[in-house]
Amino acid sequence: MAGEQTLPFDVDEVAGDRPQKSMTIGAVCKALAQEFPDISISKIRYLEDQKLLNPRRTPGGYRLYSPSDVVRLRTILRLQRDEFLPLRVIRQELASGRADAGDASVTSGASTAGAGKRKRRASVSVQEGGPMYPLEDVLEETRASAELVRELEDYGVIKGDVRAGTHYYDETEREIIRAVTELARYGVGGRNLRVFRSSADREAALLQQILAPALRSRNPERRKEALEALENLAAVASHLKHLLLIRDLRRIAN
């Protein structure tokens, strides 16, 4: 809604006996810009469309974000940036009570970059299905260029799906595009991603070898257990790879 980012603070949120200020979408965007340079009003609205945020509205239709809304938004952005979790998994994390504590100071404009960030093993889902997103929406959400997406397809990093002449990508591929867009800022292109693709292919082959009999089982319960084990092993492998990378980077830094 035009102009909503210029509204003043609305002091009507109460926690105990202390009133707390609600913030307009523009104020939230400005307050989080230091920690998340790519944040935009359209991105916040997109997260709202995905039912991840639910700010209250004034009678005039303007969005007002409470301190808890801002904490929730920061958690979402950190899970996207630091753990590359798809929105489906982030939704599960939030439903289970995941939130960064101590971030309400953003409502006063204080910088809390890096505060409250917790390291954890990323959730992994190998189940197919879920929403598909048209290329136009993916480009807007990830800030990627159409050329980069085509390059990723050329190198087999993503493949997408074409429906009625429109390219669609699932949630995992969209998050791959987001991650590569971050790497592209440092000159990493599609041709450099072969090392990531090769590593992922080898890890997937290893996990498949470990669980192949159970995954091929016709017993629904056994197959369900195998899928859960596969997701757990994938999370452990991802965490181990992260630790090994940190170890090697420390050697470079020192």
Rosetta blueprint (number, residue, H / E / L):
1 M L
2 A L
3 G L
4 E H
5 Q H
6 T H
7 L L
8 P L
9 F L
10 D E
11 V E
12 D E
13 E E
14 V E
15 A E
16 G L
17 D L
18 R E
19 P E
20 Q E
21 K E
22 S E
23 M E
24 T L
25 I H
26 G H
27 A H
28 V H
29 C H
30 K H
31 A H
32 L H
33 A L
34 Q L
35 E L
36 F L
37 P L
38 D L
39 I L
40 S L
41 I H
42 S H
43 K H
44 I H
45 R H
46 Y H
47 L H
48 E H
49 D H
50 Q L
51 K L
52 L L
53 L L
54 N L
55 P L
56 R E
57 R E
58 T L
59 P L
60 G L
61 G L
62 Y L
63 R E
64 L E
65 Y E
66 S L
67 P H
68 S H
69 D H
70 V H
71 V H
72 R H
73 L H
74 R H
75 T H
76 I H
77 L H
78 R H
79 L H
80 Q H
81 R H
82 D H
83 E H
84 F L
85 L L
86 P L
87 L H
88 R H
89 V H
90 I H
91 R H
92 Q H
93 E H
94 L H
95 A H
96 S L
97 G L
98 R L
99 A L
100 D L
101 A L
102 G L
103 D L
104 A H
105 S H
106 V H
107 T H
108 S H
109 G L
110 A L
111 S L
112 T L
113 A L
114 G L
115 A L
116 G L
117 K L
118 R L
119 K L
120 R L
121 R L
122 A L
123 S L
124 V L
125 S L
126 V L
127 Q L
128 E L
129 G L
130 G L
131 P L
132 M E
133 Y E
134 P E
135 L H
136 E H
137 D H
138 V H
139 L H
140 E H
141 E H
142 T H
143 R L
144 A L
145 S L
146 A H
147 E H
148 L H
149 V H
150 R H
151 E H
152 L H
153 E H
154 D H
155 Y L
156 G L
157 V L
158 I L
159 K L
160 G L
161 D E
162 V E
163 R E
164 A L
165 G L
166 T E
167 H E
168 Y E
169 Y E
170 D E
171 E H
172 T H
173 E H
174 R H
175 E H
176 I H
177 I H
178 R H
179 A H
180 V H
181 T H
182 E H
183 L H
184 A H
185 R L
186 Y L
187 G L
188 V L
189 G L
190 G H
191 R H
192 N H
193 L H
194 R H
195 V H
196 F H
197 R H
198 S H
199 S H
200 A H
201 D H
202 R H
203 E H
204 A H
205 A H
206 L H
207 L H
208 Q H
209 Q H
210 I H
211 L H
212 A H
213 P H
214 A H
215 L H
216 R L
217 S L
218 R L
219 N L
220 P H
221 E H
222 R H
223 R H
224 K H
225 E H
226 A H
227 L H
228 E H
229 A H
230 L H
231 E H
232 N H
233 L H
234 A H
235 A H
236 V H
237 A H
238 S H
239 H H
240 L H
241 K H
242 H H
243 L H
244 L H
245 L H
246 I H
247 R H
248 D H
249 L H
250 R H
251 R H
252 I H
253 A H
254 N L
